[in-house]
Amino acid sequence: MRRYGRRVSLTDEAIAHIRALIQSGALSPGSKLPPEQQLAAELGISRSPMREAVKALAVARVLDVRRGDGTYVTSLAPAVLLEGLGLAVELMRGNTLLELTEVRRLFEPVATGLAATRVTPDHLAEIRGHLDAMRAASEDVELLNQHDAAFHRAVVAATGNEALTTLLDGISRNTLRARVWRGMVEANAADRTLAEHEAIYAALADGDANLAQAAALVHVATTERWLRRVHGAGLAPGTPDGESDAPQPGPAVGVEPRP
């Protein structure tokens, strides 16, 4: 066990060494790492923990291991480094869905308000296209929710903040199935969803940051209240693998499921 603990320590030391090289600029985005043997010699360790360090940083999308070519530093762009967030979110269970919705409520309205100050005609055209597609798919819950997610992604992308866009997109992946389940069991959910999105779009088109933030807050809060209600009733909005395992709604929800 002591040997294993020492092995982990050496791997962590190797990870810290590579990170320091990147942070100092000695290794810039896109540059090739020196051979593992050289890096290990610099630290006075064997190649094994250095190899483990490289693997760990490759999983974190900091490094890109190209078989037969070498190991390179990635672009280090937020979309690359945060790519694993969506997968991690999909594996979360239980109360974490509510926690993620709280995070979305904290970030998305502010992001929507910021988007109103930066949105371009091209952005508006894309957002409007998703809104029109949502309206056309009002009877197809799955398709409606796909365009719902694309609508919000386009809104946040209008901020020009890649880190914020990637972060919110990763969070929304987990809540997508919950929105699908909501549309299947709650009467007039599609109508309310369209009205809320129309309000967001109108505020963006007017360049009204305060109104855009308020409209987005109303929209996210609606979903959060619904989640809290079904969670309190013991109904599961959906499972991480994307298939709803929720029981048929009874008196606690108060509506009949759509066919």
C-alpha positions in Angstrom: 0.0 0.0 0.0 2.9 2.3 0.8 4.4 1.6 -2.6 1.1 2.4 -4.2 0.8 5.7 -2.3 4.3 6.6 -3.3 3.5 5.8 -7.0 0.5 8.2 -6.9 2.7 10.9 -5.4 5.2 10.6 -8.1 2.5 10.7 -10.8 1.1 13.9 -9.2 4.5 15.4 -9.2 4.9 14.6 -12.9 1.5 16.1 -13.6 2.5 19.3 -11.7 5.8 19.5 -13.7 4.1 19.3 -17.1 1.5 21.8 -16.0 4.2 24.2 -14.8 5.9 23.9 -18.2 2.6 24.9 -19.9 1.8 27.7 -17.5 5.3 29.2 -17.8 5.0 29.2 -21.6 7.9 26.7 -22.0 5.2 24.5 -23.7 2.7 26.5 -25.7 -0.6 25.3 -27.2 0.1 23.0 -30.1 3.7 22.3 -29.1 5.3 18.9 -28.8 6.3 17.5 -25.5 9.9 16.3 -25.0 10.2 12.5 -24.8 8.9 10.9 -21.6 12.4 9.7 -20.8 13.7 13.2 -20.8 10.9 14.6 -18.7 11.3 11.8 -16.2 15.1 12.4 -16.0 14.4 16.1 -15.2 12.4 15.0 -12.2 14.6 12.1 -11.3 11.8 9.6 -11.5 11.1 6.5 -13.6 9.2 6.7 -16.9 6.3 4.8 -15.4 4.8 7.6 -13.3 5.6 10.1 -16.1 3.6 7.9 -18.5 0.7 7.8 -16.1 0.9 11.6 -15.8 0.7 12.0 -19.6 -2.3 9.6 -19.7 -4.1 11.6 -17.0 -3.5 14.9 -18.8 -4.6 13.4 -22.1 -7.9 12.4 -20.4 -8.3 16.0 -19.2 -7.7 17.1 -22.8 -4.6 19.0 -21.8 -2.4 16.7 -23.9 -3.0 15.0 -27.2 -1.2 11.7 -27.6 -0.7 10.9 -31.3 0.4 7.3 -31.9 3.6 7.1 -33.8 4.1 10.9 -33.7 4.4 12.1 -30.1 2.5 14.0 -27.5 1.3 17.5 -28.1 -0.3 20.3 -25.9 -3.8 20.8 -27.1 -5.2 24.2 -28.1 -6.2 24.6 -24.4 -9.4 26.3 -25.6 -12.3 26.3 -23.1 -14.4 24.1 -25.5 -11.6 21.5 -25.4 -10.7 21.6 -21.7 -14.4 21.7 -20.6 -15.5 19.0 -23.1 -15.5 16.4 -20.4 -18.0 18.3 -18.3 -21.0 17.1 -20.2 -20.0 13.5 -19.7 -19.5 14.0 -16.0 -22.9 15.8 -15.7 -24.6 12.9 -17.5 -23.4 10.5 -14.8 -24.8 12.5 -11.9 -27.8 11.2 -10.2 -30.5 12.0 -7.7 -30.6 15.5 -6.2 -27.7 16.6 -8.4 -30.3 17.4 -11.2 -31.8 20.0 -8.9 -28.4 21.3 -8.1 -27.5 21.7 -11.7 -30.8 23.5 -12.4 -29.8 25.9 -9.6 -26.4 26.5 -11.3 -28.2 27.1 -14.5 -30.5 29.6 -12.8 -27.5 31.5 -11.5 -25.6 31.6 -14.8 -28.0 31.5 -17.7 -30.2 34.6 -17.0 -27.0 36.7 -16.6 -25.6 35.2 -19.8 -28.8 36.0 -21.6 -28.6 39.6 -20.4 -25.0 39.9 -21.6 -26.1 38.4 -25.0 -28.6 41.2 -25.4 -25.7 43.7 -25.4 -23.6 41.7 -27.9 -26.0 39.9 -30.2 -25.6 40.5 -33.9 -28.1 40.2 -36.8 -26.6 36.8 -37.6 -27.0 35.6 -34.0 -30.6 36.8 -34.0 -31.3 35.0 -37.3 -29.9 31.7 -35.8 -31.9 32.1 -32.6 -35.0 32.9 -34.5 -34.5 29.9 -36.7 -34.5 27.6 -33.6 -37.5 29.4 -32.2 -39.4 28.8 -35.5 -38.3 25.2 -35.5 -39.6 24.8 -31.9 -43.0 26.1 -33.0 -43.1 23.7 -36.0 -42.3 20.8 -33.7 -44.7 21.7 -31.0 -46.4 18.2 -31.3 -43.0 16.4 -31.3 -41.6 16.6 -27.8 -38.2 15.1 -28.6 -37.6 17.4 -31.6 -39.0 20.4 -29.7 -36.5 19.9 -26.9 -33.6 19.5 -29.3 -34.3 22.9 -30.8 -34.9 24.2 -27.2 -31.4 23.2 -26.3 -30.0 24.7 -29.6 -31.9 27.9 -28.9 -30.2 28.4 -25.5 -26.8 27.4 -26.9 -27.2 30.0 -29.6 -28.2 32.7 -27.1 -25.2 32.1 -24.8 -22.9 31.8 -27.9 -24.0 35.4 -28.7 -22.0 36.5 -25.7 -18.8 35.6 -27.4 -17.7 33.9 -24.2 -16.6 30.4 -25.2 -16.0 29.2 -21.6 -19.5 30.3 -20.5 -21.1 28.7 -23.6 -19.3 25.3 -23.0 -20.1 25.4 -19.3 -23.8 26.0 -19.8 -24.0 23.5 -22.7 -22.5 20.8 -20.5 -25.0 21.5 -17.7 -28.0 21.6 -20.1 -27.2 18.1 -21.4 -28.4 16.6 -18.2 -31.6 18.7 -18.0 -32.6 17.9 -21.6 -34.3 14.6 -20.7 -36.1 16.3 -17.8 -37.5 18.8 -20.2 -38.6 16.0 -22.5 -40.3 14.2 -19.7 -42.0 17.4 -18.6 -43.4 17.9 -22.1 -44.8 14.4 -22.2 -46.7 14.6 -18.9 -47.6 18.2 -18.3 -50.5 19.8 -20.2 -49.7 22.8 -22.3 -46.0 22.6 -21.6 -45.1 23.2 -25.2 -47.3 26.4 -25.3 -45.7 27.8 -22.2 -42.2 26.9 -23.4 -42.8 28.7 -26.7 -44.2 31.8 -25.0 -41.2 31.9 -22.6 -38.8 31.6 -25.6 -40.6 34.3 -27.5 -40.2 36.6 -24.6 -36.4 35.9 -24.5 -36.1 36.5 -28.2 -38.0 39.7 -28.2 -35.8 41.1 -25.5 -32.7 40.1 -27.4 -34.0 41.7 -30.6 -34.7 44.9 -28.6 -31.2 44.8 -27.1 -32.8 45.1 -23.6 -30.4 43.4 -21.3 -32.5 43.7 -18.1 -35.6 42.4 -19.9 -33.6 39.5 -21.5 -32.2 38.5 -18.1 -35.6 38.7 -16.5 -37.3 36.6 -19.2 -34.5 34.0 -19.0 -34.9 33.9 -15.2 -38.6 33.3 -15.5 -38.0 30.5 -18.0 -35.4 28.6 -15.9 -37.3 29.2 -12.7 -40.4 27.5 -14.3 -38.4 24.4 -15.0 -36.8 24.5 -11.5 -40.2 24.7 -9.8 -41.5 21.8 -11.8 -38.5 19.7 -11.0 -38.9 20.5 -7.3 -42.5 19.5 -7.4 -42.0 16.1 -9.1 -39.0 15.5 -6.9 -41.0 16.1 -3.8 -43.7 13.7 -5.1 -41.1 11.0 -5.6 -41.2 11.0 -9.4 -38.0 10.7 -11.3 -37.6 13.2 -14.3 -35.3 10.9 -16.2 -32.2 8.7 -15.9 -28.6 9.6 -16.9 -28.7 7.1 -19.8 -31.3 9.2 -21.5 -34.4 7.0 -21.0 -37.1 8.2 -18.7 -37.9 5.7 -15.9 -40.5 8.0 -14.3 -43.8 6.4 -13.2 -47.0 7.5 -14.8 -48.1 10.7 -13.1 -50.9 10.5 -10.6 -52.6 13.0 -8.3 -49.3 14.5 -7.3 -48.7 15.9 -10.8 -52.4 16.3 -11.7 -52.3 15.7 -15.4 -52.6 12.7 -17.7 -49.6 11.7 -19.9 -49.8 12.5 -23.6 -50.1 9.5 -25.9 
